[in-house]
Amino acid sequence: MAGSHTTADHMLLAYSTNYHETAALIVDKNLGFSQSGILVRNNIVITAAHGMKLLLDTEYPTKDFGSYILIIPKMLTVTFNKTPYDSITYEVEYVLLDSRYIRFEPGDQHKFDIAFLKLSKPVAHIVPIHIEEEITLSPDEPMLITTWGNSDISSFQLKRSFYLFEWRLFFPNIDEDALTNYRTVMLSSIFFDPASQLPQKPHPNAAESIQRRYFALKSWIGDRRPYGLALPGTSGAPVFIEKTFLGIKQLSFFGLVMGYASLGEEMTLLSKNLSKNKETIYNKYQTIITTPFRLNTQPKANTTETKNFIFDKRYLKIIDELSNGSIKL
């Protein structure tokens, strides 16, 4: 899908990929906000914590367990679909927040911007994503984001996918938990390197990253929306690593969209009218991705090019205990 630009193209990309059915639309009808998420058990959805933090400002029942905070929401729902015209909605019974997200300074919060939602009943006819124990990532592997964000269009329930590229690691400030020093935050460009004219069109067999840069720049110069994300509503959107094995593209879940920042890591909201402010946005902002994986620090686990990540078993423990009812108010 290199060079796909239109809403229809991004919808086609979303519905043609594995795991698109697990991408969730999360809506709070009482507080009036929405964001994205992903199904990891048949009754558990994970998403970004910063949206769910709004629930703490209400009078909803809560319980502080020390390491996490449990909330009973009022009108929080999760919607899934298999086609654009076939959706099913579930109510959320509990919301679980990592207490470190609430208590830590902003620089440390990024590592814990993950919330867990327990649905009132299991999701039928959708297989949750498979969480891999470890993932090795190289710089030339694309990231694919599936989001319900909708600020650039009038439609509310519209699922689309977008590519990201050019990731790098960012480790927030040190805290008292040595393991979480390696909680990874990914920074990935929203836009591509600026240029005033198109380079020579790449060969069809050229690396996808080269082709993607070319078509993104072609879109930019032609005053069309480049590779980017629809805001708001993209917070919590699942991020997949796309690998090709024996000619077949495979997706591995890796993280969630946490937010957006300037290249200096200062959190800054992007304008909804991106196409009208290209000169102030171009090559200046990046997507922040928080992940339940942590960098493998074992000797020889990483090279200058590839990085090896291990899924944090503490998050698996939370997911399983919330799913089987061990955690409740």
Protein Blocks (a to p, Z undefined) as FASTA:
>chain_A
ZZiabfklmmmmmmmpghklmpccdddfknopacddddfbfkbccddfklmmmmmmmccd
cddehjaccdddfblccdddfbfkbccddddfbdcddfklmmmcfklmmmmmccddddfb
dcehiacddddfbdcddfklccddddfbfklbmbfbdcdddddehiadddddddfblklm
mpccddddfbdcddfbdcddddfkbcfklmmmmmmmmmmmnopacdddddehjeopacdd
dddeehiacdddfbdcfbdcdfkopacdddfklmlmmmmmgopaccddddfbdcdfbghk
acfkbccddddfklmmmmmmmmnopacZZ
